[in-house]
Amino acid sequence: MVEIFINRDDELELLTRAIKTAGKVLIQGLRGVGKTTLLKKINETANGIYIDFQNILRPRHLAKVIEEKTKINVDTDDPYECLEVLFSIAEDTEKLLIFDEFTELINRFGTLKPYRGSGGKESISMHLRSLLQKSKIPVFMSSTSMKTISEITGRYTKPLARAFDIIITLHPLKIEDGAKLALAFANKLGISLEETYALKIAELTGGNPDYIRVLVYKLPKVVDNEDIIIETFNQELIEGYFQVLFMGLQKELSPSENEVLRIIAHGFNRYSEIDRLTRGINLNEALASLLDRGLIRRIKLSKKEVKYTIVDKTLEAWLAMTEFPGLKAIPFKRLQISTLSFEALIRELFMNVHKPIEIKDYLGRTLFLDKIRSVYRYSGALGEVDAIIKTETQKVAAEIYFGEKCPPEKVNQLLRNIAITEKIEGSVDFGILISYFGFQKETIELAKQNEIIYLLSEKEINNIATRVNYRKI
């Protein structure tokens, strides 16, 4: 497998600091976001004891790995003793200890004596907590199983979480870094790929490193048009990697969880809508479990109205494309706009503005946004508007551009969007022109002439993301 590391500077800084201070770190995140790559990168310089617990089925397997990593013989098949010896060796050799997918250890060893007879998962969690708190070496742990992490760290009394100094939730790469990763993979594989097409790969995959790798692997030696990328991605959803991956996930979920996910993916994402479509199931239990797994995100719109979004947009597209009783399959072309695009990410970002915020736009002007009530894309007889944003006190029209520096004609498009929005909503307070890679000089000059037009580039977008606890775009 081709291993390439792209821009996790903030996380590396935290891990480097933790090594110097014998810190205990938990890294969590959905599959494919780069947890293992990050741990292997830090281990290149730290030369620690790295263990992938996906490959550890029984204590004797752990004993063999310890011997391979340290050249010290471990003669035990007792899970409790095995962990005690591992921490003791790491202490004696002053080595960083890395547990990749440590919840596999919890799940498997928790079924064995002595843990089995004294609480199972909880028992081994408490043992690990004790080892972490006594240990004078840095220990890093990662896991994809957000639900298991929630189960073993979420309790107020004796939670494993108290043993960690730092908890990092790893998200997909920013689009620009995702494009860099696509180009690096293509270069390693001898694939001719222009930057424009690399950006398309990052956009479609939402910046998930694993998804980017899979998509680049399937491309021909020369990529000379965008359709090749789109068709390859679609094919992977229908019968390739994504189909196999998400079918596997589906088997891990309960029928109620599966049903709720499909309903959300088809656009019925308010609690009242989901409740109406899922009579006969324990909806609150299903939603709570999906939240624990990190598969969905909860957005509070008002005291009585709550909305849910699916975190993994590739998963959302796959769910929306597949048929389900009472829900029609959504065509892939429509999903490219509604789910798999830069503008879809921007709409979801604004939807997460759950409190009034004040930021500076691209020109340094103050932009105030009240708490968002709704965000939607309009397409109808009047034309198209990328985003109509309704806050508690405002109505806003947006034009969203993803390409090189935004050309001046997009200012005129925004003015048309404002006119359309006025016909739909009655009034518009201001317009926002959003361009990931900034603006041409002529665009800036035109925007300066209109006091109700604000400009947002990548910097301002991610300033909002930070303020509302949303992923970097």
C-alpha positions in Angstrom: 0.0 0.0 0.0 1.3 3.5 -0.9 1.7 5.5 2.4 1.7 9.3 1.9 1.5 11.9 4.7 -0.1 15.3 4.0 -0.4 18.2 6.4 -1.5 17.2 9.9 0.8 19.9 11.4 -1.5 20.8 14.3 -1.9 17.2 15.3 1.8 16.5 15.0 2.6 19.4 17.3 0.2 18.1 19.9 1.7 14.5 19.7 5.3 15.8 19.8 4.4 17.8 22.9 2.9 14.7 24.5 6.0 12.7 23.8 8.1 15.3 25.7 5.7 15.3 28.7 4.8 11.6 28.8 1.3 12.5 27.8 -1.6 10.1 27.2 -3.4 10.7 23.9 -6.6 9.3 22.4 -7.1 9.8 18.7 -10.6 9.1 17.4 -12.3 9.4 14.0 -14.2 7.6 11.3 -12.6 5.1 9.0 -10.1 6.4 6.5 -9.4 9.9 8.0 -5.7 9.1 8.6 -5.4 8.0 12.2 -3.0 5.1 11.4 -0.9 7.3 9.0 -0.6 9.9 11.7 0.6 7.4 14.3 3.1 5.8 11.9 4.4 9.3 11.0 5.1 10.2 14.6 6.6 6.8 15.2 9.1 7.3 12.4 11.0 9.7 14.7 9.9 8.4 18.1 10.8 4.8 17.4 8.2 3.5 19.8 6.4 0.2 20.2 3.6 0.4 17.6 0.9 -2.3 17.9 -2.1 -2.7 15.5 -4.7 -4.4 17.5 -6.8 -5.3 14.5 -4.3 -8.2 14.1 -4.3 -9.2 17.8 -6.9 -11.9 18.4 -5.6 -13.5 21.6 -3.0 -12.7 24.3 -0.5 -15.0 22.7 -0.6 -12.9 19.5 0.2 -9.8 21.6 3.0 -11.6 23.3 4.5 -12.5 20.0 4.3 -8.9 18.7 5.9 -7.6 21.9 8.8 -10.0 21.4 9.1 -9.0 17.7 9.1 -5.3 18.6 11.4 -5.4 21.7 13.4 -8.7 21.3 12.2 -9.6 24.9 10.5 -12.9 25.4 7.0 -12.8 26.8 5.8 -16.2 28.0 2.2 -15.8 28.9 -1.3 -16.4 27.5 -3.0 -14.4 30.3 -4.5 -11.1 28.9 -4.0 -9.2 32.3 -0.4 -10.3 32.7 0.3 -9.6 29.0 -0.7 -5.9 29.4 1.2 -5.6 32.6 4.4 -6.9 30.9 3.9 -4.7 27.9 3.7 -1.5 30.0 6.6 -2.7 32.1 8.8 -3.2 29.1 7.9 0.2 27.7 8.7 1.8 31.0 12.1 0.0 31.3 13.1 0.9 27.7 11.5 4.4 27.9 9.6 3.8 24.7 6.5 5.5 23.3 3.6 3.0 23.4 1.1 3.1 20.5 -2.1 1.2 20.5 -3.7 1.5 17.0 -7.4 0.5 17.1 -7.2 -0.1 20.8 -11.0 -0.8 21.1 -10.3 -4.1 19.4 -8.3 -5.0 22.5 -11.2 -4.0 24.7 -13.7 -6.0 22.7 -11.6 -9.2 22.4 -9.8 -9.4 25.7 -12.9 -8.3 27.6 -14.4 -11.8 26.8 -11.4 -13.6 28.4 -10.6 -14.4 32.0 -9.9 -12.6 34.3 -11.8 -9.7 32.7 -14.8 -11.8 31.6 -15.9 -12.7 35.2 -15.5 -9.2 36.6 -17.2 -6.9 34.1 -15.8 -7.6 30.7 -15.2 -4.4 28.7 -15.5 -2.3 31.9 -13.0 -4.4 33.7 -10.3 -4.2 31.1 -11.0 -0.5 30.6 -10.4 0.1 34.3 -7.2 -1.9 34.1 -6.0 0.2 31.2 -7.0 3.3 33.1 -4.8 2.2 36.0 -1.9 1.4 33.7 -2.1 4.7 32.0 -2.3 6.7 35.2 0.7 4.9 36.7 2.8 5.0 33.5 5.6 7.5 33.1 5.9 7.0 29.4 3.8 8.6 26.6 1.0 6.4 25.3 -1.0 7.1 22.2 -4.3 5.2 21.4 -6.5 5.4 18.4 -9.9 3.9 17.4 -12.5 4.0 14.6 -15.1 2.5 16.9 -16.7 5.7 18.2 -19.5 3.7 19.8 -17.1 1.6 21.9 -15.2 4.7 22.9 -18.4 6.2 24.0 -19.3 3.2 26.0 -15.9 2.9 27.8 -15.1 6.6 28.3 -18.6 8.3 28.5 -19.5 7.5 32.1 -18.9 10.1 34.7 -17.8 7.6 37.3 -14.5 5.9 36.6 -14.3 6.8 32.9 -11.3 5.8 30.9 -11.3 9.3 29.4 -9.9 10.7 32.6 -6.7 8.9 31.9 -6.0 10.9 28.7 -4.4 14.3 28.7 -5.4 15.0 25.1 -8.3 13.7 23.0 -8.1 14.4 19.3 -11.0 13.9 16.9 -9.5 13.5 13.4 -11.5 14.9 10.5 -11.0 14.5 6.7 -8.4 16.8 5.1 -9.2 20.3 3.9 -10.1 20.2 0.2 -6.8 21.9 -0.8 -4.8 19.3 1.2 -6.9 16.5 -0.2 -5.9 17.7 -3.7 -2.3 17.6 -2.7 -2.7 14.0 -1.5 -4.4 13.0 -4.7 -1.5 14.5 -6.7 1.0 12.7 -4.5 -0.8 9.3 -4.9 -1.0 9.9 -8.7 2.7 10.7 -8.9 3.6 7.5 -7.0 1.4 5.4 -9.3 2.7 7.1 -12.5 -0.7 8.7 -13.3 -0.9 11.9 -15.2 -3.2 14.1 -13.2 -3.7 17.9 -13.4 -4.4 20.0 -10.3 -7.9 20.8 -11.4 -8.8 17.2 -11.5 -7.1 16.5 -8.2 -9.4 19.2 -6.7 -12.4 17.3 -8.1 -11.2 14.1 -6.4 -10.9 16.0 -3.1 -14.3 17.6 -3.5 -16.1 14.3 -4.3 -14.4 12.3 -1.5 -14.9 15.1 1.1 -11.1 15.0 1.8 -11.1 11.5 3.2 -7.6 10.2 2.7 -8.6 6.6 2.3 -11.3 7.4 -0.2 -8.8 9.6 -2.2 -6.3 6.7 -2.3 -9.0 4.3 -3.5 -10.2 6.6 -6.3 -6.8 7.5 -7.6 -5.8 3.8 -7.7 -8.7 3.2 -10.1 -7.9 6.0 -12.6 -6.3 5.4 -16.0 -2.7 6.4 -16.6 -3.8 9.7 -18.2 -6.7 11.7 -16.8 -7.7 14.3 -19.3 -11.2 15.2 -18.3 -13.4 15.5 -15.2 -15.9 12.9 -16.4 -13.3 10.1 -15.9 -13.1 10.9 -12.2 -16.9 11.3 -11.8 -17.6 8.0 -13.6 -14.9 6.1 -11.6 -16.3 7.5 -8.3 -19.8 6.5 -9.3 -18.7 3.0 -10.3 -17.0 2.6 -6.9 -20.3 3.5 -5.2 -22.3 1.0 -7.3 -20.1 -2.1 -7.2 -16.6 -1.2 -6.0 -14.8 -0.3 -2.8 -17.5 2.0 -1.4 -20.2 -0.6 -2.0 -18.3 -3.3 -0.1 -17.2 -0.9 2.7 -20.7 0.5 3.3 -22.4 -2.9 3.0 -20.1 -4.0 5.8 -21.1 -1.0 7.9 -24.7 -1.8 7.2 -24.3 -5.3 8.7 -22.8 -3.8 11.9 -25.9 -1.5 12.4 -29.3 -2.4 13.8 -32.3 -2.4 11.5 -33.5 0.8 13.2 -30.1 2.5 12.7 -30.1 1.5 9.1 -33.6 2.8 8.5 -32.9 6.2 10.2 -29.7 6.7 8.2 -31.4 6.0 4.9 -34.2 8.5 5.8 -31.7 11.2 6.6 -29.7 10.5 3.4 -32.9 11.0 1.4 -33.3 14.5 2.8 -35.8 13.9 5.6 -33.4 15.2 8.3 -35.6 17.0 10.9 -36.6 15.0 14.0 -40.3 15.6 13.2 -39.8 14.1 9.7 -37.8 11.1 10.8 -40.3 10.4 13.6 -43.2 10.5 11.1 -41.4 8.0 8.8 -40.3 5.6 11.5 -43.3 4.5 13.4 -42.8 1.4 15.5 -39.1 1.9 16.3 -37.3 3.4 19.3 -36.2 6.5 17.4 -34.4 8.2 20.3 -32.4 5.0 20.9 -31.4 4.7 17.3 -30.4 8.4 17.0 -28.4 8.2 20.2 -26.5 5.1 18.9 -25.7 6.8 15.6 -24.5 9.8 17.4 -22.3 7.6 19.6 -20.9 6.0 16.5 -20.0 9.4 15.1 -22.1 8.7 12.0 -24.5 11.6 12.4 -24.3 15.1 13.7 -27.1 16.9 15.6 -28.0 20.5 14.9 -30.4 22.3 17.2 -32.5 24.7 15.1 -34.7 25.9 17.9 -36.1 24.8 21.3 -38.5 22.4 19.5 -36.7 21.6 16.2 -33.6 19.5 15.7 -31.9 18.5 12.5 -29.5 15.6 11.8 -26.8 15.3 9.1 -24.7 12.4 8.1 -21.0 13.1 8.7 -19.5 11.0 5.9 -20.8 12.5 2.6 -19.7 9.5 0.5 -21.7 7.2 2.8 -24.7 9.6 2.5 -24.5 9.5 -1.3 -24.3 5.7 -1.3 -27.4 5.5 1.0 -29.3 8.0 -1.2 -28.5 6.1 -4.4 -29.8 2.7 -3.1 -33.5 1.9 -3.0 -35.4 1.5 0.2 -39.1 0.9 0.8 -41.0 4.2 0.5 -37.8 6.1 -0.5 -36.9 6.6 -4.2 -33.3 6.3 -5.2 -31.7 9.8 -5.9 -29.8 10.0 -9.2 -26.0 10.4 -8.9 -26.1 13.7 -10.9 -28.4 15.3 -8.4 -26.2 14.0 -5.5 -23.2 15.7 -7.0 -24.8 19.0 -6.2 -26.8 18.2 -3.1 -24.2 16.1 -1.3 -20.8 15.7 -2.9 -19.9 19.2 -3.8 -18.1 22.2 -2.3 -21.3 24.1 -2.2 -23.0 21.3 -0.3 -20.3 21.5 2.4 -20.8 25.3 2.6 -24.5 25.0 3.0 -24.0 22.5 5.8 -21.4 24.8 7.4 -23.9 27.6 7.6 -26.5 25.2 9.0 -24.2 24.7 11.9 -24.1 28.4 12.9 -26.2 27.7 16.1 -25.4 31.0 17.7 -24.8 34.6 16.5 -21.2 35.1 15.2 -19.2 38.1 14.0 -16.3 37.7 11.5 -14.2 39.7 9.1 -14.8 39.1 5.4 -12.0 38.9 2.8 -11.9 42.7 2.7 -11.7 43.1 6.4 -15.3 44.3 6.8 -17.4 43.1 9.8 -20.0 40.5 8.9 -22.6 39.6 11.5 -24.6 36.4 11.2 -27.5 35.6 13.5 -28.4 32.1 14.5 -29.3 30.1 11.4 -32.8 28.8 11.0 -32.6 27.2 7.6 -30.3 26.9 4.5 -31.5 25.6 1.2 -30.6 25.6 -2.5 -33.2 27.0 -4.9 -33.7 25.7 -8.4 -37.0 26.6 -10.2 -38.7 28.9 -12.7 -36.9 31.9 -11.4 -33.4 30.4 -11.9 -30.9 28.9 -9.4 -29.4 30.2 -6.1 -26.6 28.2 -4.5 -27.7 29.0 -1.0 -30.5 31.0 0.6 -29.7 31.5 4.3 -32.4 32.4 6.8 -31.3 33.5 10.3 -33.4 34.6 13.3 -33.3 38.1 11.9 -31.8 38.0 8.4 -32.3 36.7 4.9 -29.1 36.2 2.8 -28.4 35.0 -0.7 -25.1 33.3 -1.6 -23.1 32.5 -4.7 -20.6 29.7 -4.2 -17.7 29.3 -6.5 -15.1 26.5 -6.6 -12.3 27.0 -9.0 -9.4 29.3 -9.5 -9.7 32.9 -8.2 -13.3 34.1 -8.6 -14.0 36.0 -11.8 -15.9 39.3 -11.8 -19.0 37.9 -13.5 -19.8 36.0 -10.3 -20.6 39.4 -8.6 -23.3 39.9 -11.2 -24.5 36.3 -10.6 -24.8 37.1 -6.9 -26.8 40.2 -7.6 -29.2 38.0 -9.7 -29.3 35.6 -6.8 -30.3 38.5 -4.5 -33.1 39.5 -6.9 -34.4 35.9 -7.1 -34.2 35.5 -3.3 -36.2 38.7 -2.8 -39.0 37.3 -4.9 -39.0 34.1 -2.9 -38.5 35.4 0.6 -39.7 39.0 0.3 -36.4 40.8 1.2 -32.7 40.3 1.4 -30.3 41.8 3.9 -27.1 41.1 2.1 -25.3 38.7 -0.3 -22.2 36.6 0.2 -19.8 35.6 -2.6 -17.8 32.6 -1.5 -14.7 31.5 -3.4 -12.3 28.9 -1.9 -9.2 30.2 -3.7 -9.9 34.0 -3.4 -10.8 36.6 -5.9 -9.5 38.4 -9.0 -8.7 42.1 -8.7 -11.7 43.1 -10.8 -14.0 41.0 -8.6 -12.7 42.7 -5.5 -13.2 46.2 -7.1 -16.8 45.3 -8.1 -17.6 44.0 -4.7 -16.3 47.2 -3.0 -18.8 49.2 -5.0 -21.7 47.4 -3.3 -22.1 47.7 0.4 -24.4 44.6 0.7 -21.9 42.2 -0.9 -19.4 40.4 1.4 -16.6 38.1 0.2 -15.5 34.9 1.9 -12.4 32.8 0.9 -10.9 29.6 2.4 -9.5 31.6 5.4 -12.9 33.1 6.3 -14.8 29.9 5.7 -12.6 28.0 8.1 -12.8 30.8 10.6 -16.5 30.2 10.7 -15.9 26.4 10.9 -13.7 26.8 13.9 -16.2 29.1 15.6 -19.1 26.6 15.2 -17.1 23.4 15.8 -17.4 22.2 12.2 -14.7 20.3 10.2 -12.1 22.4 8.3 -13.1 22.6 4.6 
